[in-house]
Amino acid sequence: MKKTAILLAAVLTFSLAACSKTTTSSSGAGSSSETSSSSVSTSSSSSEVSSSEPTKEATIAEMVAAGSVDGQTYTNSILGITYTMPEGWVVDNPEDTLSGQLERLAQTQGQEVADSNKKNIDAGYMGYLFYTSTTDETETSNILLQIASEEMIGDASPVDYANTLADAFEEGYKQFGIEAKVDEAEKINVNGHEIAVASVQVVMDGLINGIEFDNYHVSQAYSIYTTNGAVVVAMLSAFSDEDLEAGLNTLKNVSFAS
């Protein structure tokens, strides 16, 4: 396991609690959705979500099943979205994304969190669309795309929600005395869809929580938008400037069928 796994898991556990609390106050639906793997999880819930149904005819499960992978391209026929992955990144199909994410959650945040997410998925409250990652065995940059009912974010705009996630991640690092640089969410309009993208960058140096770091860079970015009665949350974890740029280009260049 990577040397940062324990520290990042602790940061993300804090973020999960903060995001879950924020979501509850804004929407009345108990939890937010899950996030990316190595630093993964910012919006995944450690408690069961209260009942809410997608506002359109298709269910969350049907939306997940409508996704397909062809080489470096992910397309979802119900959501009407297409992503092209960075060159050299590997993309999992929806089935492998689910099993892989639950395994990563169990390793970094505990089996209880993994079981809770699986319970929410089985109940139709949330789902994973795809997971893509670099092949670097040392630090694996990655993107996880997840989905939930639009009601999850309540009256919050995509920009509000993206900033909430970024702020929660920043607060998590503060618990270790680490200052984070937060880029407030920017709003991008693609075919009439409002996409909010926010990011957080940190540099770790010296002894932190019992782990020695030497000018170690890690970034987390979020892309939030709504479509077809669902909220789509993309989470990027990057361990180099090159991966951060490639990942952000992927998030910002999603295309919509309508």
Backbone torsions as a table, in degrees:
resi	resn	phi	psi	omega
1	MET	NA	146.5	-176.7
2	LYS	-63.1	152.4	-177.1
3	LYS	-65.8	-20.6	-178.3
4	THR	-90.4	-4.7	-170.6
5	ALA	-58.9	-45.6	-177.0
6	ILE	-65.3	-45.3	-179.6
7	LEU	-63.8	-47.1	-179.1
8	LEU	-63.7	-38.4	178.5
9	ALA	-61.6	-39.7	178.5
10	ALA	-65.9	-42.0	177.4
11	VAL	-60.5	-44.6	-175.4
12	LEU	-71.5	-33.6	176.5
13	THR	-60.1	-42.6	176.6
14	PHE	-62.2	-43.8	-179.2
15	SER	-61.8	-39.7	179.7
16	LEU	-60.2	-45.3	-179.1
17	ALA	-63.3	-43.1	-178.9
18	ALA	-65.6	-44.1	-178.7
19	CYS	-68.0	-38.0	179.2
20	SER	-63.6	-41.2	179.1
21	LYS	-64.3	-43.7	-180.0
22	THR	-62.9	-43.3	-178.9
23	THR	-63.2	-40.7	-179.8
24	THR	-60.7	-42.6	-176.5
25	SER	-71.3	-29.1	-175.7
26	SER	-90.4	-30.1	-173.5
27	SER	-121.9	-18.8	-177.0
28	GLY	79.3	0.6	177.0
29	ALA	-99.4	120.6	-165.3
30	GLY	-44.3	-31.4	-168.9
31	SER	-145.3	164.8	172.6
32	SER	-98.5	177.0	-176.3
33	SER	-93.9	173.1	-173.1
34	GLU	-83.3	167.2	-179.2
35	THR	-128.2	-154.5	-163.8
36	SER	-77.5	168.5	-165.2
37	SER	-78.7	-66.5	-172.4
38	SER	-68.7	-37.3	170.3
39	SER	-110.3	4.5	-167.9
40	VAL	-15.1	-96.3	-136.9
41	SER	-82.9	109.0	173.7
42	THR	-112.3	-30.8	-176.1
43	SER	-112.1	3.1	-178.3
44	SER	-71.4	148.5	-172.4
45	SER	-100.3	142.3	175.1
46	SER	-100.2	6.3	174.9
47	SER	-136.4	157.5	-174.4
48	GLU	-70.2	141.0	-177.7
49	VAL	-80.3	144.4	176.0
50	SER	-73.8	156.5	-170.9
51	SER	-65.1	131.0	172.3
52	SER	-155.4	141.9	-176.9
53	GLU	-107.9	147.0	174.5
54	PRO	-56.6	146.5	-174.3
55	THR	-81.8	-9.2	178.7
56	LYS	-108.3	176.0	-176.4
57	GLU	-62.1	-42.4	-178.1
58	ALA	-70.0	140.5	176.4
59	THR	-85.4	167.6	176.7
60	ILE	-58.7	-43.3	-179.9
61	ALA	-60.6	-40.3	178.8
62	GLU	-67.6	-37.0	177.3
63	MET	-63.6	-43.3	178.1
64	VAL	-62.0	-45.5	-177.7
65	ALA	-65.6	-20.3	-178.5
66	ALA	-79.6	-2.0	-179.7
67	GLY	-87.4	147.3	177.9
68	SER	-144.9	153.5	-179.8
69	VAL	-117.9	130.7	176.7
70	ASP	-132.8	99.8	-176.6
71	GLY	64.7	-117.2	-179.4
72	GLN	-95.7	9.9	-173.5
73	THR	-117.2	132.5	173.0
74	TYR	-110.8	131.4	178.8
75	THR	-131.2	140.7	176.3
76	ASN	-126.0	115.7	-172.8
77	SER	-72.0	-28.0	178.5
78	ILE	-80.9	-46.7	-179.8
79	LEU	-75.1	-21.1	179.1
80	GLY	71.0	35.7	-177.8
81	ILE	-120.4	150.8	176.3
82	THR	-138.3	132.3	175.3
83	TYR	-120.6	139.8	172.1
84	THR	-112.3	121.1	-174.6
85	MET	-76.4	155.0	176.8
86	PRO	-60.9	149.8	178.6
87	GLU	-59.0	131.6	178.8
88	GLY	90.4	-11.2	177.2
89	TRP	-84.4	146.8	179.6
90	VAL	-101.4	135.0	-178.7
91	VAL	-114.8	132.3	178.1
92	ASP	-88.6	149.0	171.6
93	ASN	-74.9	167.9	-175.5
94	PRO	-56.2	-38.3	-178.8
95	GLU	-65.6	-45.7	179.5
96	ASP	-69.0	-31.6	177.0
97	THR	-62.1	-44.2	-179.5
98	LEU	-62.8	-52.7	-177.0
99	SER	-64.6	-40.5	-179.9
100	GLY	-66.3	-40.4	-178.8
101	GLN	-68.6	-40.6	177.8
102	LEU	-63.1	-37.6	177.3
103	GLU	-66.3	-43.0	179.0
104	ARG	-64.6	-39.2	177.6
105	LEU	-62.3	-43.6	-179.7
106	ALA	-61.7	-38.4	-177.9
107	GLN	-72.1	-39.9	-173.2
108	THR	-96.9	-28.1	-175.3
109	GLN	-125.3	-4.6	176.3
110	GLY	105.6	153.9	-176.8
111	GLN	-64.4	-31.1	-179.2
112	GLU	-62.1	-41.5	178.6
113	VAL	-66.7	-43.0	178.9
114	ALA	-61.5	-43.6	-179.6
115	ASP	-65.0	-37.1	179.4
116	SER	-65.3	-42.5	177.9
117	ASN	-63.8	-41.7	178.6
118	LYS	-62.1	-37.6	178.6
119	LYS	-63.9	-43.1	178.4
120	ASN	-65.5	-38.0	178.7
121	ILE	-66.7	-46.9	179.8
122	ASP	-61.4	-31.5	179.6
123	ALA	-80.8	-7.1	177.4
124	GLY	84.8	19.9	-179.2
125	TYR	-88.3	-24.3	-176.7
126	MET	-155.3	170.6	177.0
127	GLY	-165.7	163.3	176.9
128	TYR	-105.6	132.8	-179.1
129	LEU	-91.6	-52.8	174.5
130	PHE	-160.4	162.0	175.8
131	TYR	-130.4	130.5	177.3
132	THR	-131.5	145.1	-175.2
133	SER	-151.9	161.5	172.5
134	THR	-75.6	167.8	-179.0
135	THR	-99.0	7.1	178.6
136	ASP	-65.9	122.6	-176.7
137	GLU	-79.7	-13.2	-178.3
138	THR	-82.6	-57.0	177.7
139	GLU	-136.0	113.7	-172.0
140	THR	-96.9	103.5	174.0
141	SER	-67.8	146.9	-172.6
142	ASN	-158.5	162.1	172.6
143	ILE	-130.0	132.8	172.8
144	LEU	-118.3	127.7	177.4
145	LEU	-108.4	125.1	-177.9
146	GLN	-130.1	165.9	-173.1
147	ILE	-142.1	148.6	175.7
148	ALA	-153.4	172.1	175.8
149	SER	-61.6	142.0	178.5
150	GLU	-58.1	-24.6	179.4
151	GLU	-63.3	-18.4	-178.6
152	MET	-57.2	-36.6	-177.1
153	ILE	-95.0	0.5	175.2
154	GLY	57.5	-129.4	-178.5
155	ASP	-86.3	-3.0	-178.7
156	ALA	-69.4	143.5	174.2
157	SER	-82.2	163.7	174.4
158	PRO	-54.1	-38.6	178.4
159	VAL	-63.1	-45.8	178.9
160	ASP	-58.3	-44.8	-175.8
161	TYR	-69.7	-40.4	177.6
162	ALA	-61.3	-41.8	178.3
163	ASN	-66.1	-35.6	177.3
164	THR	-61.3	-44.4	179.1
165	LEU	-64.6	-45.1	180.0
166	ALA	-63.0	-42.8	-179.8
167	ASP	-64.5	-38.7	179.4
168	ALA	-65.4	-39.9	178.5
169	PHE	-65.9	-40.4	176.8
170	GLU	-60.5	-44.5	-180.0
171	GLU	-62.7	-35.7	178.0
172	GLY	-60.4	-43.6	179.0
173	TYR	-67.9	-31.1	179.2
174	LYS	-61.3	-26.3	178.4
175	GLN	-62.3	-21.1	179.1
176	PHE	-106.6	11.4	179.7
177	GLY	73.3	24.3	-177.7
178	ILE	-104.4	125.5	177.8
179	GLU	-83.9	135.6	-179.4
180	ALA	-115.9	146.2	175.0
181	LYS	-97.6	118.1	-177.6
182	VAL	-106.5	124.9	172.3
183	ASP	-96.5	109.6	-178.0
184	GLU	-55.9	152.4	-175.1
185	ALA	-60.7	133.1	171.8
186	GLU	-103.2	145.7	-178.7
187	LYS	-99.9	124.7	179.0
188	ILE	-115.9	134.6	178.8
189	ASN	-106.5	117.4	179.5
190	VAL	-124.5	112.0	-179.8
191	ASN	51.5	40.0	178.1
192	GLY	83.5	0.7	177.9
193	HIS	-99.0	129.3	178.3
194	GLU	-87.0	115.2	178.2
195	ILE	-109.9	128.0	177.4
196	ALA	-105.7	129.9	-179.7
197	VAL	-126.7	122.7	177.8
198	ALA	-128.7	156.9	179.6
199	SER	-147.5	158.3	179.1
200	VAL	-134.7	131.2	176.8
201	GLN	-123.3	139.4	177.5
202	VAL	-134.4	153.2	173.6
203	VAL	-124.4	122.7	-179.1
204	MET	-106.7	132.7	-177.7
205	ASP	-144.9	137.1	179.2
206	GLY	88.0	-163.4	-177.1
207	LEU	-88.1	117.6	-178.6
208	ILE	-129.4	118.4	179.2
209	ASN	52.9	38.5	177.6
210	GLY	82.0	3.6	-179.4
211	ILE	-117.0	133.6	-179.1
212	GLU	-88.1	127.9	178.6
213	PHE	-121.9	148.4	179.1
214	ASP	-128.2	93.2	178.8
215	ASN	49.3	52.9	-172.7
216	TYR	-93.8	124.6	-175.8
217	HIS	-104.2	135.8	173.5
218	VAL	-145.1	140.6	-179.5
219	SER	-130.5	147.5	174.5
220	GLN	-128.2	134.3	178.5
221	ALA	-133.9	154.7	-175.5
222	TYR	-133.9	138.6	173.1
223	SER	-124.9	126.2	-176.0
224	ILE	-128.2	132.9	171.5
225	TYR	-158.2	166.3	178.2
226	THR	-117.3	146.5	177.1
227	THR	-161.1	137.2	175.9
228	ASN	53.7	37.5	177.1
229	GLY	80.6	8.5	-179.7
230	ALA	-122.7	154.8	171.3
231	VAL	-105.6	129.7	179.9
232	VAL	-106.5	125.6	-178.2
233	VAL	-119.3	116.4	175.9
234	ALA	-104.7	134.0	179.1
235	MET	-123.9	126.8	-179.3
236	LEU	-112.2	129.7	170.3
237	SER	-115.9	122.2	-175.7
238	ALA	-129.3	141.2	-177.5
239	PHE	-116.9	14.7	173.7
240	SER	-155.2	157.5	178.1
241	ASP	-62.0	-36.3	-179.4
242	GLU	-64.4	-44.2	179.5
243	ASP	-68.3	-35.6	178.1
244	LEU	-62.5	-46.4	179.8
245	GLU	-62.9	-44.4	-178.9
246	ALA	-64.9	-41.7	-179.9
247	GLY	-66.9	-42.4	178.9
248	LEU	-64.8	-37.7	176.9
249	ASN	-61.5	-38.6	178.0
250	THR	-63.5	-45.5	-178.4
251	LEU	-66.3	-40.2	-176.0
252	LYS	-77.6	-21.7	-174.3
253	ASN	-102.1	21.1	172.5
254	VAL	-58.3	141.3	177.8
255	SER	-113.0	148.4	-178.3
256	PHE	-115.6	141.4	179.8
257	ALA	-71.9	-24.0	-179.7
258	SER	-149.2	NA	NA
